[in-house]
Amino acid sequence: MNSRVLAALASLTASWMAVQAQSVAAQATDPSSSDAALTLSQAVAATLATHPVLLGGVARQRAAEEAYGVSGGTRFPSLNLLGTAAQFQEPMIVTPIHGFEPSLVPPFDETLFQARAVLGYTVYDGGARGARIEASASQVNAAQSDLRSARQELIGQVAQSYLGVLLARDQLEAHDQRIDALQAELERVQALLAVGRAPRVEVLRAEAALADARANRIRTVTMRRVTEGDLGRLMGLSPGSLVEREFQRVVLEQGGSLDARGLLSASLDSNPGVQRARDDLTAAEAAVGVAQGARRPSVDLQAAYVDQGSLAGHFTAEWNVGLGISMPVFDGGSLGHGVSRAEALREASRENVRLAEIGAAANVDRALAGLEETEARAVSLRTAVDRSEEVARIERLRLDTGTGLQADYLQAEATLLSLRAALSEAEHGAVLARIQLAKAVGELDESWLAENLGGGS
């Protein structure tokens, strides 16, 4: 199966996937389904169906496929039909002269007609034609790699915004819990103050803590509004469309330990950035072939069928066949410089491949380190939150029984809020780190989300 067939199949597959994505996106954004919780997969599908970055990538891939078709057409003969009609001031020869005998004198006329069918074919051009076709095929592959990279980048952006919304909502809930606790404490000390059993300073301390909590909550509200707006714009929705929409939780599926060496090897095979650099190298190598072919002889075959006549008739048809050979002898060194330039660009492309491979390896290492860090933090913070909740409960009991200090209780509530926020950030950070790892390896797509993220589909 040749590259053109593969390109056509890839185009059909991309079109089918776009139709499927639009169907899922319509379900995700249908107002009638606004009561259902939005999932990460639905947000991704809506983005992939409408985002201009992806639609532009699809168009560029189609353009590359058509350019490949143009270059591939040069493997076949060309047939052109030509026709002319000319009016002369003085009579002209209607048909060619094929001899100098009185009986062979051709007719003359002021109005002449000619029709030509010309068949041309390049028999040999030093390999330049094949190199051009190879370069075009590599550009198709490069466009496909760019499209994969754009899809993965968009999926990563959607996941980051989606998790950002969940994080903002979790932190807002933590703020609300603290505010409720502080409001209860303020009411308690106000009641005690009214009967002379609490000093005024405890009321002031509770009011200050409550005001601080409300001020900090405003920052979280702003963060939620921004992240919801970012996600809505990615999905192609109007501002504020996601404010009242419930979001489904996203958790990592439990799996085996990750093999760093295997992930690195996979990134060199699957990472679209690495594949793009390799496609560019293939195109650069083909460009060297094109430049070298220009220095070799070229052989062209041409055949024509010509019919000539005038208003009076006298139409005469004849054919001719010819073989042309051309070879550059001297051009001031421009062809040699062209070969040297192509070879230099090929070397630059080789270094770009090495640079892309180094970058892919670094991204895998960073993603693995981030995943290990966030998972370890989440484990420790879960324990810290459990213990902090118990401390806050005990301090509250001590206040109610008159054996505790208000300052200790307020400090316990502040610590609990901080730990809850940190835990939510670590849990969502672990999910995002796993997504970034899949992106670095080149695995990130809709099926990966369904297989590796619970609650995301």
Rosetta blueprint (number, residue, H / E / L):
1 M L
2 N L
3 S H
4 R H
5 V H
6 L H
7 A H
8 A H
9 L H
10 A H
11 S H
12 L H
13 T H
14 A H
15 S H
16 W H
17 M H
18 A H
19 V H
20 Q H
21 A H
22 Q H
23 S H
24 V H
25 A H
26 A H
27 Q H
28 A H
29 T H
30 D L
31 P H
32 S H
33 S H
34 S L
35 D L
36 A L
37 A L
38 L E
39 T L
40 L H
41 S H
42 Q H
43 A H
44 V H
45 A H
46 A H
47 T H
48 L H
49 A H
50 T H
51 H L
52 P H
53 V H
54 L H
55 L H
56 G H
57 G H
58 V H
59 A H
60 R H
61 Q H
62 R H
63 A H
64 A H
65 E H
66 E H
67 A H
68 Y H
69 G H
70 V H
71 S H
72 G H
73 G H
74 T H
75 R H
76 F L
77 P L
78 S E
79 L E
80 N E
81 L E
82 L E
83 G E
84 T E
85 A E
86 A E
87 Q E
88 F E
89 Q E
90 E E
91 P E
92 M E
93 I E
94 V L
95 T L
96 P L
97 I L
98 H L
99 G L
100 F L
101 E L
102 P H
103 S H
104 L H
105 V L
106 P L
107 P L
108 F E
109 D E
110 E E
111 T E
112 L E
113 F E
114 Q E
115 A E
116 R E
117 A E
118 V E
119 L E
120 G E
121 Y E
122 T E
123 V E
124 Y E
125 D L
126 G L
127 G L
128 A H
129 R H
130 G H
131 A H
132 R H
133 I H
134 E H
135 A H
136 S H
137 A H
138 S H
139 Q H
140 V H
141 N H
142 A H
143 A H
144 Q H
145 S H
146 D H
147 L H
148 R H
149 S H
150 A H
151 R H
152 Q H
153 E H
154 L H
155 I H
156 G H
157 Q H
158 V H
159 A H
160 Q H
161 S H
162 Y H
163 L H
164 G H
165 V H
166 L H
167 L H
168 A H
169 R H
170 D H
171 Q H
172 L H
173 E H
174 A H
175 H H
176 D H
177 Q H
178 R H
179 I H
180 D H
181 A H
182 L H
183 Q H
184 A H
185 E H
186 L H
187 E H
188 R H
189 V H
190 Q H
191 A H
192 L H
193 L H
194 A H
195 V L
196 G L
197 R L
198 A L
199 P L
200 R H
201 V H
202 E H
203 V H
204 L H
205 R H
206 A H
207 E H
208 A H
209 A H
210 L H
211 A H
212 D H
213 A H
214 R H
215 A H
216 N H
217 R H
218 I H
219 R H
220 T H
221 V H
222 T H
223 M H
224 R H
225 R H
226 V H
227 T H
228 E H
229 G H
230 D H
231 L H
232 G H
233 R H
234 L H
235 M H
236 G L
237 L L
238 S L
239 P L
240 G L
241 S L
242 L L
243 V L
244 E L
245 R L
246 E L
247 F E
248 Q L
249 R L
250 V L
251 V E
252 L E
253 E L
254 Q L
255 G L
256 G L
257 S L
258 L L
259 D L
260 A H
261 R H
262 G H
263 L H
264 L H
265 S H
266 A H
267 S H
268 L H
269 D H
270 S H
271 N L
272 P H
273 G H
274 V H
275 Q H
276 R H
277 A H
278 R H
279 D H
280 D H
281 L H
282 T H
283 A H
284 A H
285 E H
286 A H
287 A H
288 V H
289 G H
290 V H
291 A H
292 Q H
293 G H
294 A L
295 R L
296 R L
297 P L
298 S E
299 V E
300 D E
301 L E
302 Q E
303 A E
304 A E
305 Y E
306 V E
307 D E
308 Q E
309 G E
310 S E
311 L L
312 A L
313 G E
314 H E
315 F E
316 T E
317 A E
318 E E
319 W E
320 N E
321 V E
322 G E
323 L E
324 G E
325 I E
326 S E
327 M L
328 P L
329 V L
330 F L
331 D L
332 G L
333 G L
334 S H
335 L H
336 G H
337 H H
338 G H
339 V H
340 S H
341 R H
342 A H
343 E H
344 A H
345 L H
346 R H
347 E H
348 A H
349 S H
350 R H
351 E H
352 N H
353 V H
354 R H
355 L H
356 A H
357 E H
358 I H
359 G H
360 A H
361 A H
362 A H
363 N H
364 V H
365 D H
366 R H
367 A H
368 L H
369 A H
370 G H
371 L H
372 E H
373 E H
374 T H
375 E H
376 A H
377 R H
378 A H
379 V H
380 S H
381 L H
382 R H
383 T H
384 A H
385 V H
386 D H
387 R H
388 S H
389 E H
390 E H
391 V H
392 A H
393 R H
394 I H
395 E H
396 R H
397 L H
398 R H
399 L H
400 D H
401 T H
402 G L
403 T L
404 G L
405 L L
406 Q H
407 A H
408 D H
409 Y H
410 L H
411 Q H
412 A H
413 E H
414 A H
415 T H
416 L H
417 L H
418 S H
419 L H
420 R H
421 A H
422 A H
423 L H
424 S H
425 E H
426 A H
427 E H
428 H H
429 G H
430 A H
431 V H
432 L H
433 A H
434 R H
435 I H
436 Q H
437 L H
438 A H
439 K H
440 A H
441 V H
442 G L
443 E L
444 L L
445 D L
446 E H
447 S H
448 W H
449 L H
450 A H
451 E H
452 N H
453 L E
454 G E
455 G L
456 G L
457 S L
